Amino acid sequence: MKTILATAAIASALIFSACKKDTPTPVTPVDPNAFNVSVNGKIVTVKNLPADTILGIGAMGPYGAGKYSFFSLETNSKISSSDSATSNWDLAFAGNTIRVNNVTSGPGNGGAFVYTGTFDGISQVPADSTFRVDNAPVSYAITKGSSKGWYTYDGPNNLITATPGRVLVIRTASGKYAKVEILNYYKGGVTPATTATDSIKSFDSRYYTFRYTYQSNGSTTF
Amino acid sequence: MRRVIILISILFCCSSAFSQKKKVRFDNDTLSEIVITSTRTATQLGNVTVPYQIINKKNIEQSGSLRLKDILQEQTGLYITNGFGAGVQMQGLNPDYTIILLNGEPLVGRTAGVLDVNRISISNIKRIEIVKGPSSSLYGSEAMAGVINIITDTSCKKSIETGFRYGFGNPDKGWILPLNNDVFNNLDFNLNISTTIKKTGLQYSGNAYYLDGISYRPFSTIKVPQPIWRFTNQFSLHHPFGSKTKFDLTIRDGYDYIKQEFAVANNGSTSSSYGREANHDININPVLTHQFNSSIKSALRLYATIYNGSQILHFTDKPDSAYTDQFKQHFYRVENQTDIQLKKTRLTIGAGYSIDEAQSTRYDNIENKKQNNIQFVYAQQEWNPYKKLILITGVRYDHNKLFAAALSPKFSFRYKFNKSISILGSIGRGFKAPDFRQLYLNFTNNAAGGYSVFGAVDAVKIINEMQAQGLISEIKEDFNRLTSLQPEFSTGINLGTSLSIGNKTKININLFRNDIESLIDVRQIATKSNGAQIFSYINVKNAYTEGLEIECKFKLNKQIDFSTGYQYLATADKEDLQNIKAGKVYTRDPDGTSRLLNKSEYTGLPNRSKHMGNFKINYEPTTKFYSTVRFTYRSKWYIADSDGNGLYNSNDESADGFVLINASAGFTINKQMKFYGGIDNMLNHQDANYLPNLQGRMIYMGINFKLK
């Protein structure tokens, strides 16, 4: 632990001194828990997208407001829930459910399937792919359930982990393609320790960190 | 660094052995010393064919240890697990797979497979024998990793002996000792009375132990461990009928009382509760032995043991309601063992019948008694075709009511090249029958996520009922694999050498491998409509554990001796290995991106340390004074699958390795009085998350008084 801290301290000192040389303007610290979209070449990273976050814990367990957060892969932005019945959004998040804009979820031409492999490893939509659509609440394009879709739920420790080696291949509302990798389900992109309280595990959950590459020209290559 | 110390000590030990020329002998290495557990008959140490360790009364007394856990944690290759008490992991196998015997009869009352070795006081123990490798050919179920046999002192020499020990510590304050509220106290009192009236030997031994609650978590109301009282009473009777027949009776009664104060977060609201846990066990063991002639000896053994563990918690905000957890187990056995000594062959044959019963609030209904009956026969042939070679063949058959029968053969040998070099090896089958928990558990954790675990017998019925009520949202594939549980089987191979260099150095090296088939694993079989998981037990996994164990004892001179031990352990779930090989397993880097897992990152089964070692120095300048320092090291172990890939790899959550240093010293004034003291956990190592039951540094002192 000490070595990690020391390494982190040295590393941050180096970064800080490097920043001083390159940019004279003081670096404003980014709140690690704030919603944030950053673009790095073809890859867009979204941090802390709230997805029906926990309001309280009742007799039936933790509960939220029951509202989805809508996101557009085309404009890299959150979409107001008043636009939920439009084709402006591509993905909608609430708890561990992710919807695509099609059939029971919206008017768009959306679809998705879960690909096993790495994000970098999938350079185009495989030719034999079948895009699934939502048929809420029976089934979803992005399969629900532990180890079936994008996450693994550890019941005894009450933690959700984004299963490594899963890429969500998305057909957007407008029929374009994107690949999405969910990175984390908790605030700040950090999964609480197994020994954290259930209250922390609940209130810090439902904050998505994910990255994606969107192909705007309509082709199946990323 | 720690590894270096261990390595150096091994090297030092081995190399200096060649340079020393003074004649000094091991005190305990006399011809008369025997081990019983390896063959169920008295066997001289030089003839044992399997890896073993012996902890004698002197080792126990000089270590200042009070509970069985204290002394076992200092032995090579034994790993003390946390959770449901202190369990013993041997050769990398879980506590479920080591049978713990008291004078040859099994102790019962396991929680989640763990028999808490803190339950056992060692104040009246003559010797502890540890035999490694599958021993089901003699002991049946549970003896898959090995056997720990606690042999109590029933010598019945006329004496009264009493002792008192006080210990204290201050985990937050290090060495400084302001005697404030943080100080914890530890008291131990024992009394042994033995006498022989006419020819009947009688012995009573009593022990009382108290340990304060200690709060390692700042601001926590939860005391870990909680204030504990433990009482043990043991009575033995020994009566000879003539010169050929004798009768022995041992009755032991153990009672633990643990005060509890909890703050439980249940669905968001924190409710405080208070109560107690009480565990009571009784063992009754009459044995009638008859020597028919110089070559035939037979023993009729009866055994009854009752374990009753209960927990009652009252909630501060709801004083009327209480949470009750109860587990009762009754175990009865009748057994005959006959030993026949021929010219070059010794035969041991035995047969018996056991009844195992359990009742628990953790099952469907506490009134509903679960029962298993076991009939067993075993035979063993020890053949000594010529002086240098010993061959032992044994087999045992266990037939039982609840599941498939088990046949456990074993073959072992020892070849003595000369007085100083022997090689020994064994191959055997071990098994563990499914326990009552795996068959009947009916548990729902309302505090943490609401997940449920159902035993294999009832799981299908319960889930079908829940499904009819619309309470099930999903049935997993593993649900269809729920069939009647089978015993878990293993094949164990041990191959080693025993070396004596001069009279001063002894080295034992052992390589082991255990292949376990149809390992019972907890698997998710369904999901409730509220998202909570339902688990059950299925024979699915194939796993192995393998490693190397080295023990080295070296006597520098008449006053100083050293001993050191090391175990290297590698384990794997075979399915995990196949999946990694097939490129199906991914992990996540610290930046969150995922990639394929390398085979080198796989860490095997969780809660196991790759390296474990110990180093002891004994200094005994006169017969009146002794001192010892013992170092124990355990490397890091893995806790949870934090990256969600279903197995344990180096990116996952792990607990840091640690070193424990215990030291003790004592002196006798005349033959009647002994003063002693010591420090446990000198480095004050604490780990509230992963070793909640490890006490901080404790200083203790005691006095023993003996009247002959």
Chai-1 contact restraints between the chains, C-beta under 6 A:
chainA,res_idxA,chainB,res_idxB,connection_type,confidence,min_distance_angstrom,max_distance_angstrom,comment,restraint_id
A,I57,B,N267,contact,1.0,0.0,6.0,A-B,restraint_1
A,I57,B,G268,contact,1.0,0.0,6.0,A-B,restraint_2
A,G61,B,N267,contact,1.0,0.0,6.0,A-B,restraint_3
A,T118,B,S594,contact,1.0,0.0,6.0,A-B,restraint_4
A,T118,B,R595,contact,1.0,0.0,6.0,A-B,restraint_5
A,G145,B,E474,contact,1.0,0.0,6.0,A-B,restraint_6
A,T152,B,G644,contact,1.0,0.0,6.0,A-B,restraint_7
A,G155,B,G449,contact,1.0,0.0,6.0,A-B,restraint_8
A,G155,B,Y451,contact,1.0,0.0,6.0,A-B,restraint_9
A,G155,B,Q533,contact,1.0,0.0,6.0,A-B,restraint_10
A,N158,B,A448,contact,1.0,0.0,6.0,A-B,restraint_11
A,N158,B,G449,contact,1.0,0.0,6.0,A-B,restraint_12
A,T161,B,G644,contact,1.0,0.0,6.0,A-B,restraint_13
A,T163,B,G644,contact,1.0,0.0,6.0,A-B,restraint_14
A,P164,B,Y586,contact,1.0,0.0,6.0,A-B,restraint_15
A,P164,B,T587,contact,1.0,0.0,6.0,A-B,restraint_16
A,P164,B,R588,contact,1.0,0.0,6.0,A-B,restraint_17
A,P164,B,S594,contact,1.0,0.0,6.0,A-B,restraint_18
A,P164,B,D643,contact,1.0,0.0,6.0,A-B,restraint_19
A,P164,B,N645,contact,1.0,0.0,6.0,A-B,restraint_20
A,G165,B,Y586,contact,1.0,0.0,6.0,A-B,restraint_21
A,G165,B,S594,contact,1.0,0.0,6.0,A-B,restraint_22
A,L183,B,G592,contact,1.0,0.0,6.0,A-B,restraint_23
A,T194,B,A640,contact,1.0,0.0,6.0,A-B,restraint_24
A,T195,B,N689,contact,1.0,0.0,6.0,A-B,restraint_25
A,D198,B,A265,contact,1.0,0.0,6.0,A-B,restraint_26
A,S199,B,A265,contact,1.0,0.0,6.0,A-B,restraint_27
